[in-house]
Amino acid sequence: MSSGRAHADRRALAAGERRFAILLVAPALLVLLATTTVPIAFLIWNSFQTINLAMPFLDGFAGLANYRQMSGDPAFWHSLQLTAIYTGSTVVMQLVIGLGLALLVLQIPRGQWLFRIFAILPIVLAPVVVGLFWRTLMFAPNFGMIDFATRALGLGTVNWLGSPTPALVSVIVIHTWQWTPFAFLVLLASLASLPEDLYEAARLDRASAWRRFIHITLPLLRPAIVIVIIMRAMTALSAFAAIYAATGGGPGTATEILNLYAYRISFTQLDFGYGSALAVALLVLTLAVSGFLFRIRTAGSGP
Amino acid sequence: MTTRAITQGEVILEGIVKNYGTFRALKGIDLRIAPGEFFALLGPSGSGKSTTLRVIAGLEVPDAGRMLVDGTEMTFAPPGERNVAMVFQNYALYPHMTLEQNIGFPLKMDGVPKAEIAARVQDAARKVRIDHLLARRPGQLSGGQQQRTALARAIVREPRLFLLDEPLSNLDAQLRLETRIELKRLHASLGVTTIYVTHDQEEAMTIADRMAVFRDGEIMQIGAPAEVFGRPDTLDVAAFIGSPPMNLIPARIEGGEAHFPGWRLALPGAPAGDVVVGVRPGRIRLADDGLPGKLLLSENLGEAMLLNVDVDGTLVKLRLPDVSPIAEGTAVRLAFDGSDILLFDPETRRRLDWPEMESRP
């Protein structure tokens, strides 16, 4: 009898605790919903509408018309291609340069902290600042440091941001410059945590430096490498400010990755319906890429 | 020692010095290890035994001295060229490889054909009885199994030297005893020179053909375990070897007698002067006439009793086969025979020998 009562009390107490917990979480949850979920839902809703501030008389439900337009839009496919080039090359370069630097710095017996501090500097700069600073100080024809170097070497002057291919190379360099330190820091921390005796065992097993790198360092670094790829790919896919500040997507559309194209359609051409559809396409692309990368990550870490 | 004729695996160290900054880790190590020997480097932590092993492996380059293996100078040879295999204290297994890949790694690095690797890995794994686990990874194994894997990786390449760095220290007590026997058996069947670092003297005593006792970067004594146990050269070795180690009791020799506070022991021919008398706990008995003391603590070891007795400010331990309890605080008298003791010079800390002592059995 009394045990039944105690049981009921316990249940009432548990229910009370649960209510209280929900109450505590609710404000944060509501803010989160209002600032992330609702805008995304609104974006998706807009992508099924015709909303064109230049031609407001055409506004209304469009169904899949925006998406049909996208499939036949060469500018979209062009921007998608640029996004792939931009993301692929920046991620690979960040990884290779970051890993190379981390391996080098690891050999320095003292003063590694200095490199860690300097490495943080580009990361904490606002991308707009980075884009402007590269445009004016580094890439400017005749006055920029890179042009100074090429002229000093007798290679002449190149209008880096003014011609299509050099402009694409330039924005890739800018992004790589800003974000390689991230890869460097993550990989350096991961490298420093690898146990020394594995390398000693490998040396006794007659593994050369190169084979120690291939057979021990790389496999053990794999989780860190995959994390770096995931995080860097996310940033590169949604890059905007540095490119916008440096080239504005130009010359022409030479550096107009999908994010910039969606922005131009929405805020220059004022076609919010189609712009929303492009943004949804970028969202789907980002989710697909990250989902794929996460699957690689979990597939490899199994027993 | 194995009965087989073994011709390779002789290691000679001459005056090996190793500094870490201003700290002198090895102060001139001289050592000769015979082919096929099971040789233990014994000492407390920080005594230089592991550093010596790492010099032999080539993982540390000595600041002075040289090392010969089978008559060839190897002091500066890289680790891979020395044909030695090492078992690390934490095993150092490659966590991302299966056991098969771990054990086969040294062969793969040597460019051995795949089919031969598979056969030799099987063979090595069978010798340490892990051949049923080859598809697993180190993380899925118990400590004992990881230890066997490290052993298999060492034996698979048939090196001329095995280096074992505290290989049993991460195992629990029961497994340690079993593995100890197995290591001895493995050594007997392979006949490869084995150098074994340990801080556990019981391990060294039971397993090694000979051992070197390290202290503060120097070798205190080299010899067979029974020699080192029976006749420690110095007070430091005497105070380290045995569990519990030898009792060291100050006394004065006069006229062929050792004078203790309240007791005399006849020692014909012993040199006169101040000495330290060393006597093993098992050689002391309770008697009516003997060294007076007060029982501080008695520890029941199951099949024996360990008594801690305060003798004029010196803690003396004795082991008695009789486990009947004695009340703490009881006044007792301790006796031992002149033939069971060693004498040490308190100044030089070295053992004092005299003719009558030399002639005893």
Boltz contact constraints between the chains, C-beta under 6 A:
constraints:
  - contact:
      token1: [A, 197]
      token2: [B, 88]
      max_distance: 6.0
  - contact:
      token1: [A, 197]
      token2: [B, 92]
      max_distance: 6.0
  - contact:
      token1: [A, 198]
      token2: [B, 92]
      max_distance: 6.0
  - contact:
      token1: [A, 200]
      token2: [B, 59]
      max_distance: 6.0
  - contact:
      token1: [A, 201]
      token2: [B, 92]
      max_distance: 6.0
  - contact:
      token1: [A, 203]
      token2: [B, 79]
      max_distance: 6.0
  - contact:
      token1: [A, 203]
      token2: [B, 80]
      max_distance: 6.0
  - contact:
      token1: [A, 204]
      token2: [B, 79]
      max_distance: 6.0
  - contact:
      token1: [A, 204]
      token2: [B, 86]
      max_distance: 6.0
  - contact:
      token1: [A, 205]
      token2: [B, 105]
      max_distance: 6.0
  - contact:
      token1: [A, 205]
      token2: [B, 106]
      max_distance: 6.0
  - contact:
      token1: [A, 205]
      token2: [B, 109]
      max_distance: 6.0
  - contact:
      token1: [A, 206]
      token2: [B, 80]
      max_distance: 6.0
  - contact:
      token1: [A, 206]
      token2: [B, 109]
      max_distance: 6.0
  - contact:
      token1: [A, 207]
      token2: [B, 109]
      max_distance: 6.0
  - contact:
      token1: [A, 219]
      token2: [B, 96]
      max_distance: 6.0
